[in-house]
Structures are given as C-alpha cells and as structure tokens.
Amino acid sequence: MAVFTAVSDSDLAQWMRHYELGDVLAFRGIPSGIENSNFFLTTTRGEYVLTIFEKLTAEQLPFYLDLMRHLAGHGVPVPDPIPRDDGALFGMLHGKPAAIVTKLDGSAELAPGVEHCIEVGQMLARLHLAGRDYPRHQPNLRSLPWWQENVPAIVPFITDEQRTLLEGELAHQASFFASDDYAALPAGPCHCDLFRDNVLFAHAAPGTGHDVRLGGFFDFYFAGCDKWLFDVAVTVNDWCVDLATGVLDVARADALLRAYQTVRPFTAEERRHWSDMLRAGAYRFWVSRLYDFYLPRAAEMLKPHDPGHFERILRERIAHTPALPEIQTACN
C-alpha cells in the first residue's frame, strides 16, 4: 500500500522491541495501493510485512487479523499475524494500529492464464467454506451504505453521462440488495479485494503435473462478511478481463468458475443474479476509484488507480449478461 505514515529507524527500533523477531536487516515502504501504509521487513528470523492501518480502528482490526489466523488454521494460505510480547496481534504506532504478518512466498501474476484462474477459483471456494464457523462479524465496509454515502461527493467532478450511470446503477443495486433473492444468497467472510496483485504464485514442485502453485492470498484489510457471490464477482472482474476493454475473457472466466464449483456449487439464486453481482462488483470499485481520484489524501507515495477501468467494466456488464457455467456433480 502507499506510505501515508513515515517510520524512522528509531521508530522501528522501538516498535521491534515488542517482538521476538531478531535483528532488522532491511526495511522499505511498498508504493502500490492507496489504503494503508505497508513496509517490507526483513530480520534475522525471516521476511515479514509491517502494516499501519490508516482507516481501520483498533476496535475493527481484530476481525481482520483473527480471520487470517482462522483461515490459516483451516489450510488456506494467508499471511499469519505475529503476536507481540503481550500476546496481542497489533499495537499502536504513531497513534495508529499496526501489525506484523508473515510474508508469503511467490510473486504476483499480472497476466494470468487459465491455470492461474483454476488455482484461484478453487482456493476462493475453500476460503469461503473455511470461514463458515468464524465467530466474528464485520460487514463489508465498502458495500451499499458506503456507496450511498459517497456518491454525492463524487458527482460534482464527473460528466452528466457518468452521473446518469453512477446514480442509475446505485438505484439498481439498492433495489437488488432489498430483494428476497438477495437475502437468500449464501454469505460469510469474504476477501472482497482479490485482485491479481493480491495473490502470489510460486513454481510447482517437479512431478506434480502443474506449472504453477498458489502461494497464497493476502491483503485482507478490505475483507468483510458479504455474499460469497460478490467475492466471486470481484475476482472474475479482475482475473478474467481484457484490461483494455473490460470484456470478459470467456476461457479464463469459465475456468475460474468451474474450479470454484468443484469445491462449492452455486445455488439457484446465485445463478439467477450473477449479472447483478458482476455489476455490483464493478460498481464498488468504480465508486472507490472515483473517490480516491478526485478526493485524494496526502501521502508520501501515492499511485491512484484509473477510475475509467471499472467504468468500462460496469458498462460492459450491463450490456452483456453472461451465465454461470454448469458443471456435473455427484448429485446430478
């Protein structure tokens, strides 16, 4: 994430006194993203990521850190929060909550193929099922109430055509969210931001028959309890699109969705509202990118994303209504 809060050598030395992680060998800010301050941290004990939370409060943070621990305990490859000397998973740094987590192996695949999408689809379904017995609850903080609150602040900056789309889609989603079908959709903890730069891959071991191996999912700090189909839609809208046009890549989308269903088949309600949820996933990121683009915060390193990317995706999802692929199961 972008660095909003600077950490000096003396700050870091004081902070590390609360951990048993050895001596610091390297420390540098991570310039990508726009929400938290993240740093790569290398010590004599290993590689980690230090995150300072710029918006999440100390009251909200246990949901995210405990969720990562819960998922790791169920075999989902995610960063593991490191306890401090008092047992807590986070402390305060410059008056803001901060935590250290393990750094996953591998690198992001920014030009994914079918095999990458298969790995992501299967693991996303495993994540959803693993979260069913997670005891904490935190809503997706970037869902409908957030859209309704922030769209009025964006409107003065955009064209009349964009305003028509922005307000029209908000009305469509508000109606969808209020429906009985929406209430019936299966739900639980979701990543809510599973873009290709939040997944790592490593080379598969020889003899496995695979070219790639999923290293893990990370950056859970937009996670929340939401409809699982929303999480799938957000993922498909990033992993399975032509980046220039927003058009779905049928082969990649089919691979990801079929792989997901080998672990958790979709319900009839999910099939009926796949198009609505693809639109919701696109809308969420169009709104947030418009907000960050026109109403940015000061930061040492900041690279706002192009809002036009998700405007194109939203228009494409409205114009075309793909169906979820069918798969044969043991029950068919």
Secondary structure, 3 states (H helix, E strand, C coil): CCCCCCCCHHHHHHHHCCCCCCCEEEEEECCCCCCCEEEEEEECCEEEEEEECCCCCCCCHHHHHHHHHHHHHCCCCCCCECCCCCCCCCEEECCEEEEEEECCCCECCCCCCHHHHHHHHHHHHHHHHHHHHCCCCCECCCCHHHHHHHHHHHHHHCCHHHHHHHHHHHHHHHHHHCCHHHHHCCEEEECCCCCHHHEEEEECCCCCCCCEEEEEECCCCCCEEEEHHHHHHHHHHHHCECCCCCCECHHHHHHHHHHHHHHCCCCHHHHHCHHHHHHHHHHHHHHHHHHHHHCCCCCCCCCCCCHHHHHHHHHHHHHCCCCCCCCCCCCC
